[in-house]
């Protein structure tokens, strides 16, 4: 792929339903696909989890996380 790469993580509400997502797009001149997952993935997932917790999400409520 040439141009841009995207990475996103789901945001859950208090019922465990996905209600939003956060993500980023980077230029392929700066990142390769495997690099974006390693470099940016954990940070995006952590922020998505923090937002989810603020919305009342609890890990045991959701079936996928």
N, C-alpha and C positions, 0 to 999 in steps of 0.2 A: 504494500500500500504506500502511496506517495502523498504527502501533504500533511495530514493530521491523524492523530490517534486519540480516541476517547476512552475514559475510564469512569465508571459510575458505581455508586453503592446505594442500596435501598434505605429508606427511612420508614420506620414502623410507628404505628400509633399504639394506644393502650390495649387495643384488641389483638394486636399482632399482625394487622393488615398493613401492607405497603401503601403508604399515602403520598410518598414523594421520593425523590432521588436527588443526590448531589453528585456532581461530576466535574470533570475537567477535560479539556482538549489541549493537546500539545503538538507542536510541529515535529515531524519526523526527522528534521535535521538536528533536533536536540535529544530525542529519545527513540529507542527501538521498542517494539512491542513488549518484549520481556523486561526491559528496563522500567517502563512505566508501571507495570504490575508490581515490581519489586520496590521502586523508589517512591511512588505516589500512592499505591494501593493501600498500604497499612494506614497512612494518614487519612485518606478519604474514608476508609471504613471506620476508623476511630471517631471521626467527626460525625458521620452518619449515626453511629451508635449513641453518641452524646445527645444529638438532636432527638433521637428515638426515645431515650430515657427521659428527656425533658417533656416529651409528649405522653409519658406514662407507660411506655413499653417496658416490659420485663422479659428477660431472656427465656424464662420457662413458659411464658404465654405463647410465644411464637413457635411455630412448628419447624421453621427452617433455620433457626439460628441458635 
